[in-house]
Every structure is written in structure tokens, then in C-alpha cells.
């Protein structure tokens, strides 16, 4: 059964040039994949120190470091309206030096429609055309419609917010996302009072996205939020990062960002939004309900069945550096009231 990529281990002799989250280029050839046993730690937590230094040396000698920076936004074809953005001071409370370097944010990605290999997504997605792009709004709404993303941006405007981003795989980043509050889109759609949830549906195009040829995943990628979560002011529809249109690998042209939840809730490349009175099924919840709950709130006290969630590894830091994970990813003050009276161990 397919599971989130921490369940895969690559046995990969280093061959030539590739990109790794520890700032380095190496080329890897994937020769074997096997499913981890339940007691094994995730692949994302296992960077070998020798490999790290070898890559560094290679990088310096080949001069590839600067090339990476130039190529970071190559192949962009996302929603291009709304730039330049202003950083919203209300969401700029994390020290600037803690922001994850752009090359990691745009070079270490989970986007299963393109590849299971985080370091390969950028390359596999680079020719994908995502402009023009529209979102279909349906279900329990007064105004079912199909809306062009650039027109939405022109109507709502976009701003920049620096958010913590915590993956269920126990790594984290701090990222300046550009976008507009989902609330604005909900107000435009005018949901019926009977609508209690929103379901988000990504694209379905196996011709363009090679990972989708693996039909053991219940494509398209889906996610869902309770209406009050969706209306919360922190919930953002993201169309850019680092003040530029969202690169394909990060979910162009428009993705969700719910910073108090694990990263898998932040569905990329949204094509449909459905208002409903039923709690939506999500791709991961359907595949492994005992591992990936509907709520997926970041919680250091509720471990994943196969590893601890008490700590996280900031991407770009030394592989052994771990910091404590905060309840609701540091946004408890803003969002804990949404879950008052709920047993968060059961509603994981
Ligand atoms: N959205 C789609 N459509 N497909 C995916 O595979 N992966 C999720 C989420 N959204 C995913 C997705 C997971 S597991 C994570 S951690 C984040 O996207 C990764 O976002 P990033 O690549 O911008 O860091």
C-alpha cells in the first residue's frame, strides 16, 4: 500500500548531480525502493554526515552553488498577477535570519503527482503549464462558478506572510508565502448555512504528471477543512513564495497553507473547491487513517504511530540539529479555541 514518502528508503549510490536539502548537489540513481518496517525511522531523518561533506566539497569545486540560485525560478508558469507584494507586519514575527533559504524551499518538495523523490520534483514538474488556471466552486453555495486565478488575485490582492511550516515527517521550514486569505474566496462563493466543510481537489493529469500513472493512489489529491478552520484569518491561499509566482514544484498556481497543521493538509495546485455538509475524505486519510487524521494539527504530544512528533529538524540546519515542536506549530494562541473540548489524541 502506498504511504507518505517517509516510508520509502532509497538505496542510492551517489552518481552525479542532484539537489539535497542540506544545501548540496549530488546525483543519485534510485536503484531500489522498499517499504520501511514500522520500527524504522523516516528517510527524512537520516542524512549521512559523510555524504553531507562530500556534497559540499563537490558543490564548491564545481561552482554549482551559484547556478542553483539562478535556476530557482526557472520554468515558472504560475499565477503571475499581484507582484510585488508587501510583507504583512502582523505575520512577520519570526526573525528574518530564521527564514529557510529559498533553494531548500523550492528544491526539497513533496508533490507525489510528479515524483516520490523530493529532490526530483522540481525537474519533473518544470515544463508543466499552469497558466491560465481556474478553480471550480461547487456544492452547497449560492453561486457555483469557475474563477480564473489571476482575476481572483486582481480582485483580492495578495500579501506576504512569514509562516512556520511543519511536515508530518518531522522536518520544518520557515517560509514567506504570498497569497490571499481563503476567507475572501469563501465570502465571494456565498456558502449555504448547511455547508460545514470544504473539500479541496487537486488536478488529475497523468499525461503531464508522471507520478499519477501510479494508480494505486486514489488520485486526485484531496484535502478538507472544517468551515471555521477555513474561515480562520491564518488560512491562506498561496500564489507565490519569496515574492515571486509559486514555482510548479511548490504547487503552482494556487495552493492552501494552514500553518498550524501538518504540511500534507496544504494541498497544492487546487482545481476544485466543494462546499459540503460531510467531513471530506482526504487522500492520506483514505490510504492510512490510523496515521493521517482529518485534523492533522501539529501536536508534540501525539506521536505518529511510527515516530515521535516531539521534535523537528529545521531544513538547512545540521542534520543532527532538532528543535522542540510547538503545539499547533506555534499558533496555539490564535487557533486552540477552535478545538475547545475536543480530545486531540482521538481527533489527531
Ligand atoms: N499537494 C498535492 N497536490 N500533492 C502532494 O503530494 N504533498 C503534501 C502537501 N501538498 C502534496 C500536496 C505534503 S506531504 C507536504 S509536506 C507539502 O505539500 C509540501 O509542500 P512543499 O513541497 O512546498 O514544501
Boltz pocket constraint, residues with backbone or C-beta under 6 A from the ligand:
constraints:
  - pocket:
      binder: B
      contacts: [[A, 4], [A, 105], [A, 108], [A, 109], [A, 110], [A, 111], [A, 112], [A, 113], [A, 167], [A, 168], [A, 202], [A, 221], [A, 249], [A, 250], [A, 251], [A, 263], [A, 264], [A, 265], [A, 266], [A, 267], [A, 268], [A, 269]]
      max_distance: 6.0
